[in-house]
Amino acid sequence: MQNPFEYGRELAPGELIDRDAELQEVHETLTRGGKLFLIGPRRFGKTSIHNVAAHRARQDGAVVLRYNVEAFPQVHHLIAALVADMARTMSGPVERVAQSVNRLFQRLRPTVTYNPLDQTWNASIGIEPQADKLPQLVEALNALEAAAAESARPVGLILDEVQHLLIPGGPAGEGQLRAAVQQHRHVGYVFAGSDTRFLTSMTTDAARPFYRLGQIRVLGPVPRDHFLDFLTASFARLPIIVEAGALEAILDAAEDVPYNVQQLAGYIWAAIATEEHPSTLTRERVAELRDELAARLDPLYSAVWVALTTTQQRALQAVVYETGVGIYRGEVLRRHDLTASSMKKAVDALLDRNVVRREARAGVDRLRLEDPLFGSWIRTATH
């Protein structure tokens, strides 16, 4: 019997749990020339959301270009991919398409070629890469806007992990990009990213260029009742008894992070499915298998742990044992042998290393581990 729990890849249409409102918002942005900032921690399904929304928009006749900025070593590689993909979306003889691309992107001096064997387009940029990379991207986006204005189809652009474009350029780079994008009316922009600190500040600080440029959607966890329905239906396929509270224990252990819920549930499913005799899934069994999974990931977690300073390790233990709240209280600092200043420096370092993240919800600000299972490893391996 196939394990129903999928993780480690972007999900396709029909595989997402809930997320209807998010999908609709991304879809409308792509097809109506809007601007949306899709902000969410890693493992929350951000990439799957814009993948499914892009699929739906294409079904509705839109041209959707979608790029993970992290996948391109240099900005000019991203620009070349954009030019090639625009050529692919154009209809007509090869020579006419090449002429259209050269005209629209002329300031970038592109060279486009067509491979008839696999029916693909390739492109290169004729101008030299610059230290200040964003002006060349701005030129490309202006050309994309011109192409969209001539197109009979809606055009949308998704830039995932967009912070990798913006952080190096600083406020000046943000200003350059906004100056272009705010003038565009024919391209729908989805700027997605997992650096929640940077992107939230960039979009909500009135002194920053991207303030109020477009809509903001901050991803939270999938509502528990939806996830519980999915877990219940999935485990019902096994000949086992699921004790009350066992499925909630999976969500608790994974801290409702979609990736980790699927990861832990998939591990539990595989362990139970291979047992000779039907068993009962209890909260205790969930905890046992959670710790077993964390132990299997020991090489990964050990590598992160030993790379931290002693002060950072103590701060991380404080985050785990205090559930990320009140870590600057006097008794907490004394318990972990830290001062307020050393705790702050250590937490800042853990945030920079993407070991922890800040989560503000229902008026409470707390620290969360990027990988909740790392907390289980810390409790068992470093006590």
N, C-alpha and C positions, 0 to 999 in steps of 0.2 A: 504494500500500500504506500502510495507516494506521500511524503511528508508535506503537509499543506502550508508550512511556514517558510516564507521566502524572505531573504535579506541579503545584503551585499551586492545588490544590483538595483538599477532603477526599475520601478514597476511600470507595467504597461496598462492600457485601458482594461477595466474590469478587475484589477487586482488591488486597487486602493481601498482602504477602509475609511468611510466617511469622507471628509475633505471636499464635499460638494461645493461649499461656499468659496473655498480657495480656488478650485478648478474653474468655477464660473467667473471669478474675478480676473484670473490670468487670461482666460479665453476672451473675455470682453476687451481686455487691454490690447491683446494681439490683433483683434479684428476691427477695433474701432479707433485705432490711433491714440490710445491712452498712454499713460506712464505709471508704472507700478514698481514699488520696491518690495520684494518678497524676501523677508528677513527671517531666518530660522537657524537654530543651532544645527550642527552636524547630527545626523542620525534621525532627524525629524521628518524626513521624506520630502524635503524641498525639491530635490532634483526630479523625483518621481512625479510630483505635482505639475511642474512645468513641462515634463515630458508628455504626460497624458493630455494636458491642456493644449500643447502644440499639436498633438495628433488630432484632437477634435477640431482645432482651428483649420488645419490642412484639409480635413474632411469637408469643412464648410467653404473651401475654396481659397483660403488665405495662403500666402507665401510666408513661411516661418523659418527664420534663420536662428540657429541655437548653438551656442558655444560655451564651453567651460574654459574660462580664461586661464586656469591653472595648466591646461593642456598645451599652451603655446609658450615656447621659450622666450620669444620676443613679440612685441606688439605687431611688428610688420608681418609675422607669420599669421597672426589673427586676421590682419587686413587682407592678406592674400587669400585666405580661406573664404572670407566674406565676398571678395570679388569673384572667385571661382564659383561660389554657390549662387551668386546673382546671375552669372552667365547660365548656370544650369536651369534656372527657373524661367529663362526667356525662351520664347518660341521663335521659330523661323530658321532659315539656312544658317550654317555655321559662320559664314563670312559676315552676315548681317548682325548676328549676335555679337561677334567679336568687335564689329564697328560700334555697336551700341555701348558695349562695356568700355571701350577705349574713349568714347565721347563722354560718358557719364563720369568715369573715374580719371579723366585726363590729367588732373593735377598730380595724381600718383604715378603716372606713366606706367600703366600696367601692361604686361604681356600675357595674353591668354591663349591657351592651346586646347584643342579638342582631341581626345583619343577615341576614334570610332570603334575600337575593339571592345572597350567596356563602357563606351558612351559617357565618359567623364570629362569634366573641364578642370584644368589646372591654371594657376595664375601666379605671377611674381610681380613684385613692385619695383619700378625702375628708380625710385629716389632712394638715397642713402638713409639708412636708419639713423635717427637722431637721438641724442642723449635725452632730450625732452620728447618723450614718445607720444604724448597725447595729441599734439597738433596734427600728426599724421592720421590718427584715429578719427579726429574731428573731420578731416577732409573726407575720409571714407564714409562717415555717417552722413555728411552733407550730400555726398554722391548717392548714398542709399535713399535719402529723402527725395532727391530728384528722380531716381528710378521709380520710387513708389508713386510719385505724383503722376508719372506716365503710365503706370500699370492700371489695368482694369480690376486687379485683385487687391485685397487688403494685404499689407506687408507688416510683419512683426519681427522684432529682434529680441532674443533672450541672451543676456550676458550673465552667466553663472559665475559665482565667486568673483564678483565685480570689484571687490575691495583690492584685489591684486593689481588692478589698473589704477585705482584712485589713491591708495596710500602712498606709493612712491612719489606721486606728483604733488602731494600736499594740497593746501587750499587753492593754490594757483591752478593746479591740474583740475580740481573740482570745478573751478570757475570756467576754465576753458571748455570742459565737457558740457556744463549746463548751458553756457552761452549758445552752443549749437543746438542742443536737444530741445531747449525750450521753444525754439523757432519751428521745430518740425511738427507737421500736422498730418502727415501721411504714413508715418511709421509708428507702430505701437511698440513701446519699450518696456521690457521686464528686466529690471536690475535685481538679480538675486545674489544672496551671499550669506555666509555662516558666521562672519565676524560681527556678532550682534552688538558688541560695544561700539565699534567704529561706525557701522551703518545706522544704528539708532541715533548716535550723536550727529552724524552727518545729515540725517533727514529731519531731526527735531530741534536742532540748534538754530535759532533765528539768525545767528551770525555766519552760518555756513551757506555756501552757494546752493546746495540742493534742498534747502529748507522749502517745504511746500511745493516742490516741483510736481509731485504726483501723489497718488494714493500709496498708503503704507499698509502692508499686511504682515504682521508678526505671527509666525507659526507657534502654536502651542501644542500640547499633546493631543492625541486623538481622544475624544470623550470616552470615559471609561465604559459607559453602557454599550457603546458601539463595539469597543474592543472585546468586552466580555461576551457579547453575542457571537463574535467571530471565534473567540477561544472556545466557547461552549459548543458551537457547531462543529468545530474542528476535532476536539477531543471526543465528541460523541461518536466519531467514526471508529474509535478504538473500543475493544471489549473490556472496559475498565469502569470502576466507580470513581467519580470525581466528588470528593468530599467538599462540603460547604466551605468557602473561603480559600480553596486551593488556587482557583484562577485569579482571584484578587491578589494572592501572594505572588503570582508571576508578575502582575503589574507593579506591585510594591517593590519587588526585587529589581525590576528594570526601570523603576522610577517613571513609568509611563512613556519612556522614550521608544518610539515605534520600532526602530532598528533593534534595540535590545530586547523588546518584548518578543519580536519574531525570533531573535537569536536564542533566547532562553527557552521559549516555547518549543522551538524546533529541536533543541537539544533534549528537552524532557520527552517530547514525542518519540524521538529516535530511541531513547533509553527504554521507554515503556514498550514500544512496539517490538523490541527484540527479546522481551522477557517470555519465558516459556509458559507461565501461568498468569492469568489476569490479576491485576493488582488494584490497589486503591491509591488515587492521587490525593495526597494530603498536603497541608501547609508544610509539615515537617519534611516530606519527600521533596517538595519544591526547594526548600532551603538546602537540603542535602545535594540536590543536583545543581543548584546555583553555585555552591562552593566547589563542586566537582568541575564544573565548566570553568570557573575562575582559575582553578588549579591547572587546568589544561592550557590556559593562556599565560601561564607563569613566565615563559621566556619573554613575552611582550611586555608584561607588567614589570618584571624585574629590570628590564632595560630602561624603562621610564623611571623607576624608583631610584636606581643607582646613579642616574644622571642628575638627580636633585641634590642640592646641598642639605646638610643636616637640618638647618632651619626650615627649608622648604618642605622637607619630609615631616617635620613636626607640625607645620601649618596644614599640610595635607591631611594628616591624621586628625587634626582638630576639625577640619571641614567634614570628615567622614563621621567622627564620633559625635559631633554636635549637630549633625544634619544640616550644616551650612548656615546656621542661624546663631547670632550672638557670639561670634568667635572673638570679639574684642572685649568681652566682659572680663573683669578682673580674675574671677575664679577659673575661667577657661584659659586665660593666658598663663596663670600659675600652674594649672594642671598640665600644660604642654610646654612649660619652661620657656615662655616667650614674652617679649615686651610688645606693647602696642605698635611701636615703630617697626620692630623686626617682623611682626605678623603682617603688617601692611606691605612691606617690601617683598616678603615671601609670597603673599597672595598675588601681588602684581606680577611677580615672575611666573606663578602658576597660570595666571590668566594669559600672559604673553606666550606661554608654551602650549596653550590650549589643553591643559590638564583639567582645569576647572572653567566654569562659565558663571556669569551672573544671571539670575532669573528674578525678575520683578513680577509678582503676580498677587492680585487681591491685596495690594498695599503692603506686601512683605517682600523685602529684598533678601535673597539668600544665594549662597554659592552651591553649585551643583557640579559633580564630576561630569566631564564630557562622556566618559564611559562608566555607567553605574556599576558594572561588574568589577571594575577596578577597586571600588570600595569594598566589595566582598573579599577580594584578594588581600587588601590592606588589613582587614580585620583578622584574617587567618594567618597571614604570612609575616606580619610585622608587629604582632602584639607582644 
